[in-house]
Each structure stands twice: as structure tokens, then as C-alpha cells.
Amino acid sequence: MAIEYLKRGKSDADRAEDDAKTRAVVEATLKDIETRGDAAVRELSEKFDNYSPASFRLSQDEIDDLIAQLSDRELADIKFAQEQVMNFARAQRASMTDIEVETLPGVILGHKNIPVQSVGCYVPGGKFPMVASAHMSVATASVAGVPRIIACTPPFQGKPNPAVIAAMHLGGAHEIYVMGGIQAIGAMALGTETIDPVHMLVGPGNAFVAEAKRQLFGRVGIDLFAGPTETMVIADETVDAEICATDLLGQAEHGYNSPAVLVTNSRKLAEETLSEIDRLLGILPTADTARVSWQDYGEVILCDSYDEMLQVADEIASEHVQVMTDRDDWFLENMTCYGALFLGPRTNVSNGDKVIGTNHTLPTKKAGRYTGGLWVGKFLKTHSYQKILTDEAATLIGEYGSRLCLLEGFVGHAEQCNVRVRRYGGINVPYGAPAPYRDAAE
């Protein structure tokens, strides 16, 4: 193996130190919100967003006024993107069916897919108004049939962003609040005097939002740990440095801590991409952010073979993986740890972020090793049920259950089975004794 780093980002130790600072801030803030409710939320909003309206919840008139500020073209574009997301979500929902099977004569087992009853959707928007994130969470929850959907987004430049609010409203949000950061996550999960708590939190956000969701997990459900954006480009000499550099910086502009990684088996492409990134940073309007992100979190990894590229990619488990090689489908068949794949030079991560229809809320920080991204199924709970319809089935299952319970020492469990064996099978089983063995074929 000859895996060479031509550029490295911050060390794991430095990243862990940043995480520890974030954890402490979030813990103290959530405790304050739980203790003081609306007062704490208002103070945090004034401090971080310089925003303190009479009510953080938008009225229908306010929503209508904001939507009216959009041009016909802007509104049509939002509706087009939302329809692509909902179309794919509907197809995914149709793949999830309730089932009922008779596993033995008289024994019925089944499951039902039931929507989560209340969901809080966080839509980032402090630095960039993340219109598309409203489709991914609110509209997808609506397709799933969630009966109460509330949505929070921070003010943008001191006021609600019309496009974000339009996307939330058109997507099916029942309550819309203009608040951001830890205070939004805490208010939705913990509840305040004016906000009823939800059962589940979804949506991406910065490191503080992601940490707040992590700390609240268990008290409420969450979609996944969706922290700062990550992107990886897997490329060989079938593409050039311009497209690689553009795809890396296109995601690095999200924030100051957005990892962007190039994995390649071409030294020429690696070196030219490094040069091209320097050139683009000289003309990119968002270079102030992208430059810091690239300096601290950008990496270029040179491999000897496609197998090594695959190994490195699965170890990093990046959120977005752009594959541009002479064997894109080979990576699709063999990669196991990632958020979403973008295959071939004609597609790109921005397609998935904004319009193509797949969900852009994806696992970060290696969470792709154990979960996929947000999708309609995340809003559904699969609940099983069982019923026994005949005396014969009750006796048969009861006999096996009785003996297996006593094998583990659970006498009370065994009696739940025994009472059915006695009642429905007419078999006299002494209290606390195992049911006698009868061949099931008899």
C-alpha cells in the first residue's frame, strides 16, 4: 500500500478539542432553555441573531406577505425543486408496505408503518438561506403523513427569508418559527411555555446544532448526526483539475469547518487540482469562507490503485462522494460507507443539494458507516403485531414458549404460556413446570 497525503487538514486531536468546546456550550445552553423556557430562547435570539419579534411564530398573514415578496420565477423554481423531492419520497413511501402473514396455521404476524406524530424540522439559514433544506425535511415529513410538522429557521439579515418561509409553507409545515441555532433545537425538543415539544428532530445544521441534537437524542428521536458539510471527490485522469477543484470548493464554501477531500490515483491530477484551487480562491466570491475551510480541513490523498481509493473512501465515509472515473459503477457496487454518491462528471453535489430529488440531509463524521441519510422512512415507525386465532395454535406456541421460558429461568413468563396450554389445549401443566413435549406433527 502506498497512500500518500499531498495535503492534510487539522489533526484528529485538534478536531476533538473543537468538539469538546462545542459540547460544553451546548450542554449549558440546553439546560438554560429547559429551566427558563421562552425567556432563555428570546435572550439567545437577541444575542446571536439580534432578533426579538413579538412572536417567534409566524402568523398566516405574515407567511402570505413573505411569499408575496417572491417573483413568479422564484416561486416556480421552489415548487419545481419541491416536486422533485416529493416525487422521489412518494416512490420511497410506496416501497414500504404493511405486511401480515400466517407463519403457522392460526398464527398471524404483521407490521404497520406509522408516522411519527410530531416532528421539528430545522432549516439552516443564518449565513445562507437554505431553501432546499425545507423540502428535504418538511416536504418529506408531509409525504410520510406526519400530523404535526413544525419548522424553525434563523432570521436572515435580521428578518425571515421569504424563500425559506415559502418552501416551509408549501412543503406542509403546520407551525413556522423564526429562530435558529441551539435555541431552536432546544425549544422544539424540550418545549417552552408557547411551543409544545415534538417527538423527533430532523435537519442539518452547524456544529452546535448537530451537538444539540446529539445531546437530546433519547429524549427525542433524531434523523442522524448531520454536522458541517463534507465532500469527497474520487477522480482519475478521465477528468481535469478544473472540475475537481470546482466540486471541492463548491462545498467548502458552506462554512469554516467543511472537510473537502480529493482521492486520486493520478499525481498529475492531484498537483494540478491544488494549483487550480489556489486560482479559484482568487476569484470565488465566497473565498473568505472556502479558503479557511480548505486550509484547515482540505486533504489530497494519492493512491496507487482503485482498490486503495475505495479503501480510503470507505474509511473516511464522507457525506457527499463525487465519483468521476473510468469505473463509476464499480464504486457504486463496492462502496459501503458514505452519505450519497454522485456518479460521473455530468452530475454533482449541488444537484442533490438543491433540485434533483434525493434528500440532502446526510450522515457526517463517519456516521455513514451505520446509517443512510434522511428519507421518508425516517418519519415512519415500523410496529409489529401478532395474534393467535385457534386453540391448536395457542397450545402449540404455548408449549414451546413454556419450555423456552424455563430454560432461561423465567417462571412467570412460563406461566403466561402454561395458562393458555391448560385453557386452550386441555393439558394439565403444574404451576411453574414446563409443558410436556408433544411432536408438533401429532
Stockholm file with secondary structure:
# STOCKHOLM 1.0

chainA/1-442         MAIEYLKRGKSDADRAEDDAKTRAVVEATLKDIETRGDAAVRELSEKFDNYSPASFRLSQDEIDDLIAQLSDRELADIKFAQEQVMNFARAQRASMTDIEVETLPGVILGHKNIPVQSVGCYVPGGKFPMVASAHMSVATASVAGVPRIIACTPPFQGKPNPAVIAAMHLGGAHEIYVMGGIQAIGAMALGTETIDPVHMLVGPGNAFVAEAKRQLFGRVGIDLFAGPTETMVIADETVDAEICATDLLGQAEHGYNSPAVLVTNSRKLAEETLSEIDRLLGILPTADTARVSWQDYGEVILCDSYDEMLQVADEIASEHVQVMTDRDDWFLENMTCYGALFLGPRTNVSNGDKVIGTNHTLPTKKAGRYTGGLWVGKFLKTHSYQKILTDEAATLIGEYGSRLCLLEGFVGHAEQCNVRVRRYGGINVPYGAPAPYRDAAE
#=GR chainA/1-442 SS CCCEEEECCSCHHHHHHHHHHHHHHHHHHHHHHHHHTHHHHHHHHHHHHCCCCSCSBCCHHHHHHHHHTSCHHHHHHHHHHHHHHHHHHHHHHHHCCCEEEEEETTEEEEEEEEECSEEEEECCCSSSCCHHHHIIIIIHHHHHTCSEEEEEECCBTTBCCHHHHHHHHHHTCSEEEECCHHHHHHHHHHCCSSSCCCSEEECCCCHHHHHHHHHHBTTBEESCCCCSCCEEEEECTTSCHHHHHHHHHHHHTTCTTCCEEEEESCHHHHHHHHHHHHHHHTTCTTHHHHHHHHHHHEEEEECSSHHHHHHHHHHHTCSEEEEESTTHHHHHHHCCSCSEEEESTTCCHHHHHHTSSSCCCCCCTTGGGTCCCCCGGGGEEEEEEEEECSHHHHHHHHHHHHHHHHHTTCHHHHHHHHHHHHHHHCCCCCTTSCCCCCCTTC
#=GC SS_cons         CCCEEEECCSCHHHHHHHHHHHHHHHHHHHHHHHHHTHHHHHHHHHHHHCCCCSCSBCCHHHHHHHHHTSCHHHHHHHHHHHHHHHHHHHHHHHHCCCEEEEEETTEEEEEEEEECSEEEEECCCSSSCCHHHHIIIIIHHHHHTCSEEEEEECCBTTBCCHHHHHHHHHHTCSEEEECCHHHHHHHHHHCCSSSCCCSEEECCCCHHHHHHHHHHBTTBEESCCCCSCCEEEEECTTSCHHHHHHHHHHHHTTCTTCCEEEEESCHHHHHHHHHHHHHHHTTCTTHHHHHHHHHHHEEEEECSSHHHHHHHHHHHTCSEEEEESTTHHHHHHHCCSCSEEEESTTCCHHHHHHTSSSCCCCCCTTGGGTCCCCCGGGGEEEEEEEEECSHHHHHHHHHHHHHHHHHTTCHHHHHHHHHHHHHHHCCCCCTTSCCCCCCTTC
//
